[in-house]
Amino acid sequence: MKVLITGGAGFIGSHISKQLLDSGHEVIIYDDFSTSDKSSFLSRNSQESETNNEKRRTIIEGNVKDSKLLINSLTGVDAVIHMASFIAVEESVKDPYKYIDNNVLGTTVLLDSMVKAGVKKLVFSSSATVYGEPESLPILEDAPLSAANPYAASKIGMEVLCEAFNKTHGLDVIILRYFNPYGPGENHRPETHAIPNFIKAGLEKKVVPLFWKGEQVRDFIYVEDLASAHVAVLNLSGYQVFNVGSEAGVKIIDILNKLSDIFGYKLGVEDLGERAGDVMANYASSKKLRETTGWEAKVSLDEGLRKTVDWFKLLKS
Ligand SMILES: NC(=O)c1ccc[n+]([C@@H]2O[C@H](COP(=O)([O-])OP(=O)(O)OC[C@H]3O[C@@H](n4cnc5c(N)ncnc54)[C@H](O)[C@@H]3O)[C@@H](O)[C@H]2O)c1
């Protein structure tokens, strides 16, 4: 298949494009580098320039709101994986327009451009954030949606638009709701996620900022397992929604203790108390995805954390 990945230069998109190329697909990475580092992305890719993968990969620098460039880029494409999005919750609270403009308007332009270019299939990167504070655990795909912040609202809006284009234009739409991805390559600016921030603090022997005394429960999914879910759903059709999680609820304090074991010393903590708007506990049921596609999360939390620490050590050296 020829697959265009919007936001394909980012943390998760880079892993998806590698797996698609490794499975023989052709990949177009479509990214405006608004939140990823262009020079390190290009230098990573030039290191692979002699491989077969490179021959099946094209990089297009562009914004999803540029419909002309997008329609041209979509020529001959079989499927789109739509990752391009701003993702920082706190920033979305301060500047909601930025999030609605980039995420929701961007998705509208993409869907319209797909119709105009005759592309019939979309895999959309959604998030567990669309569930808000869940009524029961584990979370199933038919749980009610609730936006706790403008980023979550933008993700719900993007999902609903995808559904509307399935109904009005017959697009095949597969929605993947990620739980908490982590792993090598995660280096957002700003970084708001626990695991990379804990590892960076650990490597620099700084204290780790901790809310709720680390009692919050999350479902951490290793990025390569998350990426393989995209390959697994590429042949599905219709309108389908799947959770992608490891299906294990883990306290943040347990992550900290595991990282202390890996580092070989106890990480110090700065207690930041409670934080308004935080969800206390969420973890997925990914039974639907497992049973529909045979996908499974293969990398244990201990192994995933070790690989992630190794990656950050290399980055620092
Ligand atoms: N990382 C997480 O914890 C997480 C959790 C749930 C869902 N998601 C979703 O997964 C997707 C990817 O997340 P990530 O962690 O890889 O983020 P990332 O910031 O590393 O990657 C996003 C990429 O999209 C690009 N981009 C943003 N807006 C664009 C636009 N208008 N046009 C073209 N390119 C644009 C950025 O330059 C960046 O390379 C996002 O849709 C996000 O909402 C992420």
The ligand as a MOL file (V3000), in Angstrom:
LIG
                    3D

  0  0  0     0  0            999 V3000
M  V30 BEGIN CTAB
M  V30 COUNTS 44 48 0 0 0
M  V30 BEGIN ATOM
M  V30 1 N 2.1990 11.2050 22.6480 0
M  V30 2 C 1.1210 10.8880 23.3260 0
M  V30 3 O 1.1740 10.6630 24.5440 0
M  V30 4 C -0.2190 10.7420 22.6240 0
M  V30 5 C -1.3070 10.1630 23.3270 0
M  V30 6 C -2.5230 10.0220 22.6580 0
M  V30 7 C -2.6690 10.4520 21.3530 0
M  V30 8 N -1.6040 11.0230 20.7090 0 CHG=1
M  V30 9 C -1.7820 11.5110 19.3420 0
M  V30 10 O -0.7750 10.9380 18.5160 0
M  V30 11 C -0.4180 11.8720 17.4900 0
M  V30 12 C 1.0960 12.0140 17.4120 0
M  V30 13 O 1.6110 12.3550 18.6780 0
M  V30 14 P 3.1770 12.4740 18.9250 0
M  V30 15 O 3.4200 12.2110 20.3570 0
M  V30 16 O 3.9070 11.6970 17.8970 0 CHG=-1
M  V30 17 O 3.3590 14.0370 18.6920 0
M  V30 18 P 4.5680 14.8370 17.9710 0
M  V30 19 O 4.4090 16.2540 18.3850 0
M  V30 20 O 5.8620 14.1580 18.2350 0
M  V30 21 O 4.2150 14.6470 16.4320 0
M  V30 22 C 3.2180 15.3990 15.7940 0
M  V30 23 C 3.7820 15.8260 14.4500 0
M  V30 24 O 2.7590 16.5310 13.7460 0
M  V30 25 C 3.3490 17.6470 13.0900 0
M  V30 26 N 2.2650 18.6130 12.8850 0
M  V30 27 C 1.5210 19.2380 13.8200 0
M  V30 28 N 0.5980 20.0240 13.2340 0
M  V30 29 C 0.7810 19.8930 11.8870 0
M  V30 30 C 0.1360 20.4300 10.7570 0
M  V30 31 N -0.8890 21.2910 10.8730 0
M  V30 32 N 0.5510 20.0560 9.5340 0
M  V30 33 C 1.5860 19.1780 9.3830 0
M  V30 34 N 2.2400 18.6260 10.4180 0
M  V30 35 C 1.8320 18.9860 11.6600 0
M  V30 36 C 4.4500 18.1060 14.0140 0
M  V30 37 O 5.4510 18.8480 13.3490 0
M  V30 38 C 4.9780 16.7760 14.5500 0
M  V30 39 O 6.0430 16.2750 13.7580 0
M  V30 40 C -1.1560 13.1690 17.7890 0
M  V30 41 O -2.2940 13.2190 16.9560 0
M  V30 42 C -1.5700 13.0090 19.2450 0
M  V30 43 O -2.7620 13.7200 19.5370 0
M  V30 44 C -0.3870 11.1600 21.3100 0
M  V30 END ATOM
M  V30 BEGIN BOND
M  V30 1 1 1 2
M  V30 2 2 2 3
M  V30 3 1 2 4
M  V30 4 1 4 5
M  V30 5 2 4 44
M  V30 6 2 5 6
M  V30 7 1 6 7
M  V30 8 2 7 8
M  V30 9 1 8 9
M  V30 10 1 8 44
M  V30 11 1 9 10
M  V30 12 1 9 42
M  V30 13 1 10 11
M  V30 14 1 11 12
M  V30 15 1 11 40
M  V30 16 1 12 13
M  V30 17 1 13 14
M  V30 18 2 14 15
M  V30 19 1 14 16
M  V30 20 1 14 17
M  V30 21 1 17 18
M  V30 22 2 18 19
M  V30 23 1 18 20
M  V30 24 1 18 21
M  V30 25 1 21 22
M  V30 26 1 22 23
M  V30 27 1 23 24
M  V30 28 1 23 38
M  V30 29 1 24 25
M  V30 30 1 25 26
M  V30 31 1 25 36
M  V30 32 1 26 27
M  V30 33 1 26 35
M  V30 34 2 27 28
M  V30 35 1 28 29
M  V30 36 1 29 30
M  V30 37 2 29 35
M  V30 38 1 30 31
M  V30 39 2 30 32
M  V30 40 1 32 33
M  V30 41 2 33 34
M  V30 42 1 34 35
M  V30 43 1 36 37
M  V30 44 1 36 38
M  V30 45 1 38 39
M  V30 46 1 40 41
M  V30 47 1 40 42
M  V30 48 1 42 43
M  V30 END BOND
M  V30 END CTAB
M  END
